[in-house]
Amino acid sequence: MEEEKAICASLILSSCYYYTYILFIDNFNCNFLSMALWPMIAYYFYKSVKENKVTDWVIFGVVSALGVLCKYQVIFLFLALFLYLIICKREQFTKKGIYISILVGTLLVLPHIIWLFQTDFFSFIYMTGRTEIGAHNTPQFLIKYGRIVFPLKFILDQVCSVLSCIAVYLFIALQAKNISINKNWKTSESLFILSIALVPILAQSSMAMIENNRIMGIWGSIMVGFVGILLFHFFPIKFNKDTFKHFMKWMYSLLVAWLIAMSIFMLFQTKRTISYPHEQIMKDIDAVWAKETNNADFKYVGGHIDYVFQFRLYNPRHPHVILETFGAKNPWENQEDIIKSGALIVGKSKKNTIRLAKEMITLLPENYKFNVHRYNFEITNIVGKSKKYKFYYVIIPPKQKNGLPNQNQIR
């Protein structure tokens, strides 16, 4: 695109739910890294195909490898790029560039591939565990019709997330009074944009249909970043100096409005993800842990992901996280050491916490009794409005304190 359209196509994401509110309140994670890597992968692929420079293919291989190491979900973008090659650019398979990028990317990912073999493909075990947790928290009637409901809901989530972008674009374009419709969708450029914008979303939703598993709408946050390009290409505005100024005026206004809105939100919010009273919680839980374990070292924490990583981050001893592997081999954990050292398991409800403890610490006898605690806390904003929260936890004391038989008897 022309430079003016390109920057506007990027800035219009300032109105997208994923690029504003979620980025503001959520914990930093691989999705946010992928938001940067996906456009880089798409850009260097398109540049490489168009100009066939070895340096571009090498850079494409590097950013593609980073995308894989960041999150395997990038495979859906690779699928889109592969389909584009098959449909529009089959001659690339007879040139060296694409194979150079594959070689570079493979070499960079090779240590990770070796690690996967050494750990029985632990990453996939973890993903399966996360899926099982999602199944536990999904009503049965939804699972019954999941092959229809789950993919449709995922697609609907992505449509809703970009409605604000579409609304802003149409509002500005109609004011400029020169919007049109590009009906020529069979060109190479059109097919490329359609591929990167739609194929990953459709592929992700198809996985939900095949596996009958719930997929989180937030997983699509990586995939909607091309909506600006999609709008500018298929519903183009004839850009001139005045049109660009008009568009940028609204973009700056949108950014300023967002900053003001988020500043006000920060003053009045009572969200746990932002104002987590970690100092008090860590102090209180440490006191209970010391009492029930006779001041044992706090080495392990497991349970609901929203609570567990708060302990990993904020507790001064930074305990290891017990991931949802359901007894499978884990390169960072040793079940016998967990039994020996004890663990804290945190959940949203009493029943959920007990279930998580039994699934995470597989060497515990079936009749092992858990003492479930409830922790209540509240967050108060600047005007005195409060919101109450709670979580449940169990403390499994170290082996010498928990009355367990020796390891041979447990096995």
N, C-alpha and C positions, 0 to 999 in steps of 0.2 A: 504494500500500500504506500501511498504518498506519506511523507513524514507527518503532515498535519493529521491525517486520518489515523495513522498508526498510534500517535500519542493519545488521541481522543478515544480510540478503541481500548486503550489500556486504562485511561482515567475513568471511563464509565463503570469500571469494576468497583469504583468507590461507593457505588450504590448497592452493591451485592451483599447480601446477608453474610456470606462466608468471609468476605474480605473486609468487613467492618466489625460487626458485633461479635461474631465468633472469634475472630482474631484478637479481639480486645479482651474477652473474658476467659478464653480457654487456655489451658496449659500448653506451653510450647511443645510441639511434637512433630513427627515425621510428615504429617499432612502439610504443615506450613512450609517445610523444606521442599516438598514436592510441588507446591504452588509455584515456586521459582524454577524448579528443574524441568517441569513439563513444557513450558513455553520455550526454554532453551533447547530442549531436545527437538521439538517441532521446528524451531527456527533453523537450527543447524542442519537438520535433515533436508528441509526445503532448499536451503542455500546450497547444500552439497549436491543435490539432484540437479539444481538449476545450473550451477557453475562448474561442477565436477572438479573441484580443487582438492588435492590430497589433504591439505591442512584443515579444510572444513570437515572432511570425513573423519580425520583424527579427532577433532574437537567433538564431533557428533558421537564418536565412540566413547570418549571420556565422560561427557555429560550423561550418556545413556547408562554407563556403568554406575555413575553416581546415583542415577534414578533407581537402578536395581537395588543398590545397597541401602538406599533410603527407604523404599517400600516396593514390595513385589507387584503391587497394583499397576506399576508402570507397564507391565506386560500388555495391558489393554491398549495403551498408546502405541506400543510396538505393533500390535495387531492392526491398528488403524493405518500405520505407516506401511505395513506389508501389503494390505489390501490396496492401498493407493498405488504402490509399485506394480502390483499384478494388473490393475485396471489401466493405469496411465503410463507407466514408465518401465515396462518390462525390459527395455534395452539396458537398464542399469545392472541387470544380472550378468551381463557380458562384459562389464567394466570392473576394474580393480578397486575402485573407491569403496564400494559397499563392503567388500571383503576385508579391506584394511580396517574399516570401522568395527567390523565384527571381531577381528583379531585383537584390536586395541581394547575394546570393551571386555572381551573374554579374559584377556590377561589381567586386567584390573579387578575383575570379579573372581578370578581363579582362587585366591586365598579363601574367599568366602565359600566357594563351591567345595573346596577341600574341607573346610570347617563343617559344612553341612554333612558330608559323609562321615566325618569323625564323630559327629553328635547325633547320628541317626536322623538327619533332617529335622533338627529340633525346631526350626522356625515354623515348619508345617504342623508339627505337634502342637505348638503354641497356638497357631491359628485355629486348629481343630478344637482346642480347649476353649478359646474365645467364642467359637460358634456354639459349643455345648452350653456355655453360660447364657448366651443369647436365647437358646431354646428353653432353658429353665425359666427365663423371665418373660416368655411369650405365651399368651393365652392359647389353650388347646384349639379353640375354634378358628384361630388365625392360622395355626399350623396345618389344620385340615385343608384350608383353602390357600395355603401359603404359596403354591406355585403360581397363583394368579395375583394374590394380594401383595406379596413381598416385592416382586419386580415393579408392579404398577405404583406402589407406594414410593419406591426408590426414584422412579422417573418423575412422579409428581413432586417429590421433595426438590428435585433439581429444577423443575419448571418454576416452582414457587420461589426458589432462591434467586432466580434471574428475572423475575417479573418486574422488580424495581428497575433493573437495567433497561429492560424493554420500555417501561413507562417513561423513564427519563429520556431515552433516545427518541421516542416518538414525540414527546412534548417539545424537545428542542428542535427536532427536524420539522415538525409541523409549523413551528414558529418561523423557521427559516424559509418555509414554503417552497422547498425544492426537492423533496424526497421523491424517490422513484422505486421501482421494483426491478431487480435484475433477474430476468427469467432464464438467462443463459447458464443453467446449473451444470451443463455437461462439459464445460471447459476444465482444463487440468487444474487451474487455481480453485475453481468452485468445488471440484471433487475432493481436493486436498483439504479445504476448509471444512467441508461436510464430514470428511473422515475423522479429522482430529477432534471435531466438536461433538459428534454424535456416536461414533463407533464405541469409544470407551464406556459411555453411559449405557448403551444397549448391551454391550458385552457383560458389564457388571450385573445388570438386571437379569440377563440370561442365566448367569451363574446362580442367582437366587431361585430362578425357575427350575433349573436342573437339580439343584441340591435341596430345594425346599427349605432354605435357611433364610432367616431374617438378615437383611443388610442395613446398616445404619445410613441414614441420609447424609450424615456428615462425611461419609467416605466419598461422596461425589464432589466435595469441595475442591478436590484436585482437578476435576474434569470440566468445570464450568468456566474456566479462565479464558476460553476462546469465544465466549458469547459476544464480546465487543467486535471482534473481527467478523463474526457471522452476521451481525447486524449491519455493519458498514459495507460488507460485500454484497449482501442480497437485498438490502434496502438502502441503497446508496444516496448520499446527499452530494450535490454538486458543490464542491468546496472552492471557495475563493477567499480572499483576505478577510472580507467582512463576515463570511460564514464561520471561518475559523475563530475569529474574535468572539463572535456570538456564542459559539459552542464552549470556548474556554471560559467565558464569563460565567456560564452556568456550571461548568465543572469546578471552578474555584469557589463558587457559591455553595456548591454541594459539599466540598471538602471543609469549608469553614463551618457550615451547618453541622456536619458530622462531628467536628472537633468540639463545638459548643455543646452538642447533645451528649457526647461521651463525658465531657467535663461535668455536666449537670448530673448525669447518670452516676458518676463516681461519688458525688456528694451524697446522693440519696439512696444508693443501692444497698441491699442487704444480702448479697449473694455470697454463698459459702466459698465459691471458687475464687473470689477476689479478696474477701475480708476474713479468711480463715484464721481464727484465733489460735494459731499454732503454739504459741509460747505457753498458754494456759493448758491447752489439751496435752501437750507433751509432758508438762510438769505433773499433771494429774494422773495420766496413764503410767508414767514412770514410777509414781508412788505406789500404785496398785501392783505393778510388775515387781517392784522391789519387795513388797510385802508377801506376795504369793510365790516368789522364786528365791527368797532369801538373798536378795541383791545379786542375782545371777546376771551375767553379761547379756544384754539385749541384742541378739544376733539376727533374728529372723522375724519377718512380718509378711502376712499373706491375707488374701481375701478380696473384697471388692476393690477394683482398680482405682475408683474415685477417691478412696480413703487411704489405701495402702501407700501410694506414692507420697502422700503428705508426711507419713512417718519416715519414709526413706529420705525425703528432702529436709524436713525440719527437725527430726530428732537428732540430738548431738552425736548419737552413736551410729547413725545412718545404717540401720539394719538392712540385711539382704532381703530382696523381695522374692517370695515364693510364687512363682508364676503358675498359671492355670494349665498344668501339664497332666494332671490326673494320674500321677505315678510314673509317667514315662521318664526316660533318661533326661536329665537336665545338667548341662555342663557347669552350671553355677551353684548347684545345690547337691547336697548329700542327705538323703532321708535319715540315715543313721545319725548324722551330726545334728539334724533338726531335732530328733528325739533326744539326743544327748544334751543339746543346748536349750531346748524349749523354744516356743514361738508365740507370737501374738497374731490372732486371726480376727479381722475386722469385716463387718457386713452391714447391710441395710436393715435386716430384721433378725430376730432371734433364730428363727428356723433357717434362714439363709446362712447365717454365721456358722451354725452347727454343721450344715451340709458342706460348706466350703472347707471347714476344718477337717472333716472326714475324707474329702476328696483330695486335699492337698498333702495331708500327712498320712500316707497310706500304711505306715507301719503301726499305727495305733490300733489296739484291739477294738473289735466291733462294739463291745459293751463299755468302752471308755466313757466316763461321765464328764461333761463339760459344765463349768460354772460360767454362765453367760451374764455379762455386765451390760448395762445400758448407760451411755454417756449423753447427757443433754447439754446443749450450749445454745446461745443466741447471739445474733449480730444486730447491733443498733447503729442506725445511720446518724447523720449530723443533726436531724430534727427530732431525734428520739424515737423514731419508729423502729420496732424490733421484729425480727423473724426468728422463730425457734427451729432448731435442727436436733437430730439425734442420730447416733449409730450404736451398734452393738459390737461387743468384742469378747473373745475368750482368751484366756492365758493358759497355755500348755506349759507347765513347769519343766525344768530340765529333768533328765532321766532319774537322777538320784533323789529327786523331790516329788516325782509324780506317781510313785508306786507301781511303775511298769515292771514286768518281768524282764529278764535279760533278752538280748537281741535274738538269740537262737530260739527261745520260746515264742517270741513275737512272730518270727517267720514260720 
